[in-house]
């Protein structure tokens, strides 16, 4: 059975009782925002063992502690309770939203047994969209490897595309538009998602929303990740 993020998975991820023979390595990880008018909240980037997942498409966000809070509010506290940034192989490299076209780089000193990489971060302005890389195997051979990331819908909140004040996971609404290009007075672009599992995001609809689809709309992929194995 695949392990979800748990105290058991955490122990394995950081070599606290793992029988894995893989050696620790250093990975330089660069994430680039490929969108036109959207921002990524602080990203969580983590190396881990092969059967650990931050999220999985087609599964409920409720299965993965912290995914709903991250996707709706950009709050990583629920995830870092499991993947602690103070430990090896985990980082949150951008303290402010990553702007369109911008990149951020971090160096992960992986723990013994770490062979896979995961990345998540909320996309603003959206209700519950996030950029994600789900447990991708990283080759142990030194070299540079490139991956392209999709935008996912957490399936936890209606995509009304309306700007709200603050963030409350019990109430729909977009916390902010870091680019300052959102409007006001929308009447809701859409209702509840037909698919309540984590799924590919449909993108910004615009129209009866506070968002302008000519600025905020995207088509996948939304990010590029370059991993250099040292």
Long-range contacts (C-beta under 8 A, 24 or more apart in sequence): 2-51, 2-53, 3-51, 3-52, 3-53, 4-52, 4-53, 4-63, 4-64, 5-52, 5-53, 5-54, 5-64, 5-65, 5-66, 5-79, 5-82, 5-83, 6-82, 7-82, 9-48, 9-49, 9-51, 9-52, 9-82, 10-82, 10-83, 10-84, 12-49, 12-52, 12-113, 13-46, 13-47, 13-48, 13-49, 13-52, 13-83, 13-89, 13-111, 13-113, 13-114, 14-87, 14-88, 14-89, 14-111, 15-111, 15-112, 15-113, 18-49, 18-112, 18-113, 20-49, 20-112, 20-113, 20-115, 21-113, 22-112, 22-113, 22-114, 22-115, 22-140, 23-112, 23-140, 24-88, 24-109, 24-110, 24-111, 24-112, 24-114, 25-110, 25-114, 25-140, 25-229, 25-230, 26-107, 26-108, 26-109, 26-110, 26-229, 26-230, 27-107, 27-108, 27-110, 27-117, 27-138, 27-227, 27-228, 27-229, 27-230, 28-105, 28-106, 28-107, 28-227, 28-228, 28-230, 29-105, 29-106, 29-107, 29-108, 29-117, 29-119, 29-225, 29-226, 29-227, 30-103, 30-104, 30-105, 30-225, 30-226, 30-227, 31-93, 31-98, 31-103, 31-104, 31-105, 31-119, 31-223, 31-224, 31-225, 32-101, 32-102, 32-103, 32-223, 32-224, 32-225, 32-226, 33-98, 33-99, 33-100, 33-101, 33-102, 33-103, 33-222, 33-223, 34-101, 34-221, 34-222, 34-223, 34-224, 35-100, 35-123, 35-218, 35-222, 36-100, 36-215, 36-216, 36-217, 36-218, 37-100, 37-179, 37-181, 37-215, 37-216, 38-100, 38-123, 38-124, 38-125, 38-126, 38-216, 38-218, 38-222, 39-97, 39-98, 39-99, 39-100, 39-123, 39-124, 39-125, 39-178, 39-179, 40-94, 40-97, 40-98, 40-121, 40-122, 40-123, 40-124, 40-131, 40-223, 41-70, 41-74, 41-97, 41-121, 41-122, 41-123, 41-124, 42-74, 42-76, 42-92, 42-93, 42-94, 42-95, 42-96, 42-97, 42-121, 43-92, 43-93, 43-94, 43-98, 43-104, 43-119, 43-120, 43-121, 43-131, 44-70, 44-76, 44-79, 44-80, 44-83, 44-85, 44-90, 44-92, 44-119, 44-120, 44-121, 45-90, 45-91, 45-92, 45-93, 45-106, 45-108, 45-117, 45-118, 45-119, 46-83, 46-89, 46-90, 46-91, 46-108, 46-117, 46-118, 46-119, 47-89, 47-90, 47-108, 47-110, 47-111, 47-114, 47-115, 47-116, 47-117, 47-138, 48-83, 48-89, 48-114, 48-116, 48-117, 48-118, 48-135, 49-113, 49-114, 49-115, 49-116, 50-115, 50-116, 50-135, 50-137, 52-116, 52-118, 52-135, 53-118, 53-134, 53-135, 54-79, 54-83, 54-118, 54-120, 54-132, 54-134, 54-135, 55-118, 55-120, 55-132, 55-134, 55-152, 55-198, 56-134, 56-135, 56-198, 57-134, 57-152, 57-197, 57-198, 57-199, 57-200, 58-197, 58-198, 58-199, 59-197, 59-198, 60-155, 60-196, 60-197, 60-198, 61-154, 61-155, 61-156, 61-198, 67-120, 67-130, 67-154, 67-198, 68-128, 68-154, 68-156, 68-169, 69-169, 70-120, 70-121, 70-122, 70-130, 71-122, 71-128, 71-129, 71-130, 71-152, 71-154, 71-156, 71-157, 72-122, 72-127, 72-128, 72-154, 72-156, 72-157, 72-167, 72-169, 72-175, 73-122, 73-167, 73-169, 73-175, 74-121, 74-122, 74-124, 74-167, 74-175, 75-167, 79-120, 87-111, 89-114, 97-124, 97-178, 99-178, 99-179, 100-179, 115-140, 117-225, 117-227, 119-149, 119-225, 123-151, 123-201, 123-222, 124-174, 124-175, 124-176, 124-177, 124-178, 125-161, 125-163, 125-174, 125-175, 125-176, 125-177, 125-178, 125-179, 125-182, 125-210, 125-211, 125-216, 126-159, 126-161, 126-174, 126-201, 126-204, 127-157, 127-158, 127-159, 127-160, 127-161, 127-172, 127-173, 127-174, 128-153, 128-154, 128-155, 128-156, 128-157, 128-159, 129-153, 129-154, 129-201, 130-154, 131-222, 131-223, 133-225, 138-227, 138-229, 139-229, 140-229, 141-229, 142-229, 142-230, 143-228, 143-229, 144-226, 144-227, 144-228, 144-229, 145-226, 145-227, 145-228, 145-229, 146-224, 146-225, 146-226, 146-227, 147-224, 147-225, 147-226, 147-227, 148-221, 148-223, 148-224, 148-225, 149-221, 149-222, 149-223, 149-224, 149-225, 150-200, 150-201, 150-220, 150-221, 150-222, 151-200, 151-201, 151-203, 151-218, 151-220, 151-222, 152-198, 152-199, 152-200, 152-201, 153-193, 153-195, 153-198, 153-199, 153-200, 153-201, 153-202, 154-198, 155-193, 155-195, 155-196, 155-197, 155-198, 155-199, 156-196, 158-188, 158-190, 158-191, 158-192, 158-193, 159-189, 159-190, 159-193, 159-202, 159-205, 160-186, 160-188, 160-189, 160-190, 160-191, 160-209, 161-186, 161-188, 161-189, 161-190, 161-204, 161-205, 161-206, 161-209, 161-210, 161-211, 162-186, 162-188, 162-209, 162-210, 163-210, 174-210, 174-211, 177-211, 179-215, 181-212, 181-215, 181-216, 182-210, 182-211, 182-212, 182-216, 183-210, 183-211, 183-212, 184-210, 185-210, 186-210, 186-211
